[in-house]
Amino acid sequence: MNGFDWDGWAARDGWDVPPETLGGGQDAVDSLCGWWRRAGGEDPGVLRSCGRVLAAMLRAGDGLDVVLRGAVVVDGRFAGCAFGAVDFSDVRFVGDVDFAAARFGGQAVFQRVLCEGDAEFGGAAFAEAAVFGRARFRGAAGFAGARFGDLAWFGRGEDGLSEEDPAWDEIEDAATPAWQEPNEDDPHWPLAVLDFDYQEWIEGGDGARFAGPVTFRGAGFGADAWFGKARFGDSADFTGAVFGGPVHLPAPTVDLTGARADEAAEHEWPFGWRLHDGGLAAGRRDLADPAARLAGVERLASLGDAEPGARAAVARALCEYLRVPLPFAVTGPLTPPRAAELRARRAAQEALAARARPGGWPDLSLHLSGATLVDLDLSGVSVAYGDFCGAQFHGRTDFSDAVFERADFCLPGSADGRATFHGPADFTDARLGRHGSPVDGC
């Protein structure tokens, strides 16, 4: 089948499925995936052959389950395939991967996957929950016209398991693909496997990370659409999307033109967008255009100064902007557009710091989980809550004389999801509340 040496594989690696099943079926898929995970290695030719064989089985089958947790997939071509339940947790997709028009009849788990090339899910149909928590997309990601029949989870990387689930036996052995993102040391995010309990979207952590452009144009969400903590490094096209449940999508680069949502559900939109008669009214997009971000930062800060009721939302919008991942190194030579981007980010930092000092905006919170911060000066601020889990501090950082009722530099209750300081940091006389200073061990 497809030029793959089945007999040699069987003799060498303990093939334990009767020969008559090699034409397909669940037993053959299980055996192929088991071998792939156990002994597949990283030889591109072997891995491409595994992918071709699996795709052929899926196209010939009727909703077969696939478990490839932790495997390496090279140039995966699964367009139009019919899956049952799938578990691609911690898979590294090398090259482009294509799931266009694929059908997932059971839960589709892609948590913590790394897509090194482009990832295409356009027109895919997810009958049950689609879990992309803490997935990383380094190229373009396409979900145009996809249909999510149940929860669409692009938040943190949790997986709910019952106490009896045999998957617990694999958790300690799970290994996520290496982090290696620009400007970012590995925060050591935990697997965060829970006992049938998702963390709230407002808690610290990191969601899906889109380095390139992503489109959900015309996608349909039948239930909750959770993008809280997701980070979009480029354009995020949700034009014409239809949301049937609660939505948490605060990122400033998102375009929701023509989208529709259920007015009775709970939503969090990017700053300035409003839901009216079931449709999203185009709002302020001060931070969406890279060429106009510096002016946008200034406009938002001025708006907060003039309208106290808007201050919390303005601060959250500026924090969401600082959480946008940068595609270039912040050290070394910078092109004019990159230098302009760093000027805008410094302006956002300075706007928040100035208003967090006495006489500014009271009870301010800074939600900067996973943010890239350059020469951050928070000296003398007075802040209700600072979330710096997984944040990356570059240049000189100053927290001297800062007062936080609570500040988290790693996830509460653990040393995981830690912030990283890439330069000197001053915490002289800082009072950081619970989870205190990272110099105290986080």
Solvent accessible surface area in square Angstrom, and as a share of the most:
residue,aa,sasa,rsa
1,M,93,0.41
2,N,72,0.37
3,G,83,0.80
4,F,28,0.12
5,D,90,0.47
6,W,21,0.07
7,D,113,0.58
8,G,22,0.21
9,W,3,0.01
10,A,28,0.22
11,A,95,0.74
12,R,162,0.59
13,D,36,0.19
14,G,53,0.51
15,W,40,0.14
16,D,117,0.61
17,V,17,0.10
18,P,69,0.43
19,P,104,0.65
20,E,142,0.64
21,T,30,0.17
22,L,38,0.19
23,G,57,0.55
24,G,19,0.18
25,G,34,0.33
26,Q,60,0.27
27,D,88,0.45
28,A,0,0.00
29,V,0,0.00
30,D,76,0.39
31,S,20,0.13
32,L,1,0.00
33,C,4,0.03
34,G,25,0.25
35,W,12,0.04
36,W,5,0.02
37,R,91,0.33
38,R,159,0.58
39,A,47,0.36
40,G,6,0.05
41,G,54,0.52
42,E,116,0.52
43,D,79,0.41
44,P,68,0.43
45,G,41,0.40
46,V,53,0.30
47,L,1,0.01
48,R,94,0.34
49,S,14,0.09
50,C,0,0.00
51,G,6,0.05
52,R,118,0.43
53,V,0,0.00
54,L,0,0.00
55,A,4,0.03
56,A,36,0.28
57,M,2,0.01
58,L,0,0.00
59,R,128,0.47
60,A,84,0.65
61,G,29,0.28
62,D,131,0.68
63,G,30,0.29
64,L,20,0.10
65,D,62,0.32
66,V,1,0.00
67,V,69,0.40
68,L,0,0.00
69,R,21,0.08
70,G,43,0.42
71,A,6,0.04
72,V,22,0.13
73,V,1,0.01
74,V,7,0.04
75,D,42,0.22
76,G,1,0.01
77,R,118,0.43
78,F,0,0.00
79,A,35,0.27
80,G,35,0.34
81,C,0,0.00
82,A,9,0.07
83,F,3,0.01
84,G,10,0.09
85,A,42,0.32
86,V,5,0.03
87,D,23,0.12
88,F,0,0.00
89,S,0,0.00
90,D,4,0.02
91,V,0,0.00
92,R,59,0.22
93,F,2,0.01
94,V,41,0.24
95,G,27,0.26
96,D,64,0.33
97,V,2,0.01
98,D,37,0.19
99,F,0,0.00
100,A,25,0.20
101,A,55,0.43
102,A,0,0.00
103,R,130,0.47
104,F,2,0.01
105,G,46,0.44
106,G,10,0.10
107,Q,68,0.30
108,A,0,0.00
109,V,10,0.06
110,F,0,0.00
111,Q,1,0.00
112,R,8,0.03
113,V,1,0.01
114,L,4,0.02
115,C,2,0.01
116,E,57,0.26
117,G,15,0.14
118,D,68,0.35
119,A,2,0.02
120,E,68,0.30
121,F,3,0.01
122,G,15,0.14
123,G,40,0.39
124,A,0,0.00
125,A,39,0.30
126,F,4,0.01
127,A,63,0.49
128,E,84,0.37
129,A,13,0.10
130,A,0,0.00
131,V,3,0.02
132,F,1,0.00
133,G,0,0.00
134,R,9,0.03
135,A,0,0.00
136,R,8,0.03
137,F,2,0.01
138,R,73,0.27
139,G,17,0.16
140,A,38,0.30
141,A,3,0.02
142,G,5,0.05
143,F,0,0.00
144,A,38,0.30
145,G,29,0.28
146,A,0,0.00
147,R,128,0.47
148,F,4,0.02
149,G,49,0.47
150,D,60,0.31
151,L,27,0.13
152,A,0,0.00
153,W,9,0.03
154,F,0,0.00
155,G,3,0.02
156,R,18,0.06
157,G,0,0.00
158,E,1,0.00
159,D,16,0.08
160,G,22,0.21
161,L,13,0.07
162,S,27,0.17
163,E,133,0.60
164,E,142,0.64
165,D,45,0.23
166,P,105,0.66
167,A,21,0.16
168,W,85,0.30
169,D,118,0.61
170,E,65,0.29
171,I,24,0.12
172,E,167,0.75
173,D,122,0.63
174,A,28,0.22
175,A,75,0.58
176,T,63,0.37
177,P,17,0.11
178,A,59,0.46
179,W,21,0.07
180,Q,141,0.63
181,E,9,0.04
182,P,57,0.36
183,N,23,0.12
184,E,17,0.07
185,D,53,0.27
186,D,51,0.27
187,P,3,0.02
188,H,94,0.42
189,W,26,0.09
190,P,32,0.20
191,L,33,0.16
192,A,19,0.15
193,V,22,0.12
194,L,36,0.18
195,D,71,0.37
196,F,152,0.63
197,D,90,0.47
198,Y,76,0.29
199,Q,54,0.24
200,E,101,0.45
201,W,41,0.14
202,I,94,0.48
203,E,74,0.33
204,G,6,0.06
205,G,0,0.00
206,D,1,0.00
207,G,1,0.01
208,A,0,0.00
209,R,6,0.02
210,F,1,0.00
211,A,29,0.23
212,G,10,0.10
213,P,61,0.38
214,V,3,0.02
215,T,39,0.23
216,F,0,0.00
217,R,138,0.50
218,G,28,0.27
219,A,0,0.00
220,G,11,0.11
221,F,5,0.02
222,G,50,0.48
223,A,25,0.20
224,D,38,0.20
225,A,1,0.00
226,W,44,0.15
227,F,2,0.01
228,G,2,0.02
229,K,11,0.05
230,A,3,0.03
231,R,7,0.02
232,F,3,0.01
233,G,18,0.18
234,D,66,0.34
235,S,61,0.39
236,A,1,0.01
237,D,26,0.14
238,F,0,0.00
239,T,19,0.11
240,G,33,0.32
241,A,0,0.00
242,V,80,0.46
243,F,3,0.01
244,G,41,0.39
245,G,6,0.06
246,P,37,0.23
247,V,0,0.00
248,H,2,0.01
249,L,0,0.00
250,P,11,0.07
251,A,5,0.04
252,P,17,0.11
253,T,7,0.04
254,V,0,0.00
255,D,35,0.18
256,L,0,0.00
257,T,74,0.43
258,G,53,0.51
259,A,0,0.00
260,R,124,0.45
261,A,11,0.09
262,D,61,0.31
263,E,100,0.45
264,A,100,0.77
265,A,23,0.18
266,E,110,0.49
267,H,41,0.18
268,E,37,0.16
269,W,34,0.12
270,P,5,0.03
271,F,42,0.17
272,G,14,0.13
273,W,6,0.02
274,R,149,0.55
275,L,39,0.19
276,H,128,0.57
277,D,102,0.53
278,G,10,0.09
279,G,15,0.14
280,L,14,0.07
281,A,46,0.35
282,A,81,0.63
283,G,23,0.22
284,R,92,0.34
285,R,93,0.34
286,D,13,0.07
287,L,6,0.03
288,A,19,0.14
289,D,72,0.37
290,P,88,0.55
291,A,100,0.78
292,A,38,0.30
293,R,18,0.07
294,L,73,0.36
295,A,44,0.34
296,G,0,0.00
297,V,3,0.02
298,E,98,0.44
299,R,112,0.41
300,L,3,0.01
301,A,6,0.05
302,S,67,0.43
303,L,35,0.17
304,G,0,0.00
305,D,67,0.35
306,A,79,0.61
307,E,87,0.39
308,P,90,0.56
309,G,82,0.79
310,A,17,0.13
311,R,52,0.19
312,A,80,0.62
313,A,46,0.36
314,V,0,0.00
315,A,2,0.02
316,R,48,0.17
317,A,9,0.07
318,L,0,0.00
319,C,0,0.00
320,E,8,0.04
321,Y,0,0.00
322,L,1,0.01
323,R,5,0.02
324,V,7,0.04
325,P,4,0.03
326,L,6,0.03
327,P,90,0.56
328,F,13,0.06
329,A,59,0.45
330,V,15,0.09
331,T,102,0.59
332,G,54,0.52
333,P,138,0.87
334,L,62,0.31
335,T,67,0.39
336,P,111,0.69
337,P,96,0.60
338,R,103,0.38
339,A,27,0.21
340,A,40,0.31
341,E,16,0.07
342,L,5,0.02
343,R,134,0.49
344,A,1,0.01
345,R,4,0.01
346,R,80,0.29
347,A,21,0.16
348,A,0,0.00
349,Q,7,0.03
350,E,112,0.50
351,A,10,0.08
352,L,4,0.02
353,A,4,0.03
354,A,54,0.42
355,R,50,0.18
356,A,2,0.02
357,R,74,0.27
358,P,112,0.71
359,G,91,0.88
360,G,27,0.26
361,W,11,0.04
362,P,103,0.65
363,D,119,0.62
364,L,6,0.03
365,S,33,0.21
366,L,1,0.01
367,H,37,0.17
368,L,3,0.02
369,S,0,0.00
370,G,2,0.02
371,A,0,0.00
372,T,2,0.01
373,L,0,0.00
374,V,10,0.06
375,D,63,0.33
376,L,5,0.02
377,D,68,0.35
378,L,2,0.01
379,S,29,0.19
380,G,27,0.26
381,V,1,0.01
382,S,59,0.38
383,V,4,0.03
384,A,25,0.20
385,Y,44,0.17
386,G,0,0.00
387,D,1,0.00
388,F,0,0.00
389,C,0,0.00
390,G,2,0.02
391,A,0,0.00
392,Q,1,0.00
393,F,1,0.00
394,H,16,0.07
395,G,35,0.33
396,R,129,0.47
397,T,2,0.01
398,D,20,0.10
399,F,0,0.00
400,S,17,0.11
401,D,82,0.43
402,A,0,0.00
403,V,46,0.26
404,F,5,0.02
405,E,130,0.58
406,R,79,0.29
407,A,0,0.00
408,D,0,0.00
409,F,1,0.00
410,C,0,0.00
411,L,11,0.05
412,P,55,0.35
413,G,79,0.76
414,S,42,0.27
415,A,67,0.52
416,D,52,0.27
417,G,0,0.00
418,R,72,0.26
419,A,12,0.09
420,T,18,0.11
421,F,53,0.22
422,H,82,0.37
423,G,29,0.28
424,P,94,0.59
425,A,43,0.33
426,D,39,0.20
427,F,29,0.12
428,T,80,0.47
429,D,107,0.55
430,A,25,0.19
431,R,162,0.59
432,L,10,0.05
433,G,44,0.42
434,R,126,0.46
435,H,37,0.17
436,G,22,0.21
437,S,15,0.09
438,P,29,0.18
439,V,110,0.63
440,D,120,0.62
441,G,57,0.55
442,C,40,0.24
